[in-house]
Amino acid sequence: MQLEGSFQVPPLLRLPPEDLDFVLAFVRASGSLKAMAAHFAQSYPTIRNRLDGIIARLEATGKDAEAQRHEILDAIAKGDMTADEGARRLREVIG
């Protein structure tokens, strides 16, 4: 079987493998940072900082796409980009 098309990759799956492994462990630990600290043999603040970094990267991914979308729409409105080109680029950004 073959599947073809244009698909959007969710922000979570855009994370590097080590961050995705961390998120999976976090879910398996029911969101317990204390359990995560024990699992990774690291301090609670280290685990908290790592989670905060992942959260920041996920938030930045969404903001980047939104900023790109606005830039494209502004370019169309100003006449700097055709509607067809804008639609194509929006599909790339949105997925």
C-alpha positions as CSV (number, residue, x, y, z in Angstrom):
1,M,0.0,0.0,0.0
2,Q,1.2,3.5,-0.8
3,L,0.0,6.8,0.7
4,E,0.7,10.0,-1.2
5,G,-0.1,13.6,-0.4
6,S,0.9,16.6,1.5
7,F,0.7,16.2,5.2
8,Q,1.5,18.5,8.1
9,V,3.9,17.1,10.7
10,P,2.7,18.0,14.2
11,P,5.1,20.2,16.2
12,L,5.7,17.4,18.7
13,L,7.1,15.1,16.0
14,R,9.4,17.9,14.8
15,L,11.4,17.6,18.0
16,P,14.8,16.0,17.9
17,P,14.8,12.3,18.9
18,E,16.2,12.9,22.4
19,D,13.5,15.5,23.2
20,L,10.8,13.1,21.8
21,D,12.2,10.3,24.0
22,F,12.0,12.7,27.0
23,V,8.4,13.6,26.3
24,L,7.4,9.9,25.9
25,A,9.1,9.2,29.3
26,F,7.3,12.2,30.8
27,V,3.9,10.8,29.6
28,R,4.8,7.3,30.9
29,A,5.7,8.9,34.3
30,S,2.2,10.5,34.3
31,G,3.8,13.9,34.2
32,S,5.7,13.4,37.4
33,L,9.0,15.4,37.4
34,K,10.1,13.6,40.5
35,A,9.7,10.2,38.7
36,M,11.5,11.7,35.7
37,A,14.4,12.8,37.9
38,A,14.7,9.3,39.3
39,H,14.4,7.7,35.8
40,F,17.1,9.9,34.3
41,A,19.2,10.0,37.5
42,Q,19.2,13.8,37.3
43,S,18.1,16.5,39.7
44,Y,14.6,17.8,39.7
45,P,15.7,21.3,38.6
46,T,17.6,19.8,35.6
47,I,14.5,17.8,34.5
48,R,12.4,21.0,35.0
49,N,14.8,23.0,32.8
50,R,14.8,20.4,30.1
51,L,11.0,20.3,30.1
52,D,10.9,24.1,30.0
53,G,13.2,24.1,27.0
54,I,11.0,21.6,25.1
55,I,7.9,23.6,25.9
56,A,9.7,26.8,24.5
57,R,10.7,25.0,21.3
58,L,7.1,23.8,20.8
59,E,5.7,27.3,21.4
60,A,8.3,28.8,19.0
61,T,7.3,26.3,16.3
62,G,3.7,27.5,16.4
63,K,4.7,31.2,16.5
64,D,7.1,30.8,13.5
65,A,4.3,29.3,11.4
66,E,1.9,32.0,12.4
67,A,4.5,34.7,11.6
68,Q,5.2,33.2,8.2
69,R,1.4,33.0,7.5
70,H,1.1,36.7,8.3
71,E,4.1,37.6,6.1
72,I,2.6,35.8,3.1
73,L,-0.9,37.3,3.6
74,D,0.7,40.8,3.9
75,A,2.7,40.2,0.7
76,I,-0.4,39.2,-1.2
77,A,-2.3,42.3,0.2
78,K,0.5,44.6,-0.9
79,G,0.7,43.0,-4.4
80,D,4.2,41.7,-3.8
81,M,3.0,38.2,-4.3
82,T,0.4,36.6,-6.5
83,A,-2.6,34.9,-4.9
84,D,-1.5,31.6,-6.5
85,E,2.0,31.9,-5.2
86,G,0.7,32.9,-1.8
87,A,-1.7,29.9,-1.7
88,R,1.2,27.6,-2.6
89,R,3.4,29.0,0.2
90,L,0.6,28.9,2.7
91,R,0.0,25.2,2.0
92,E,3.8,24.7,2.7
93,V,3.6,26.6,6.0
94,I,0.3,25.1,7.2
95,G,0.9,21.7,5.8
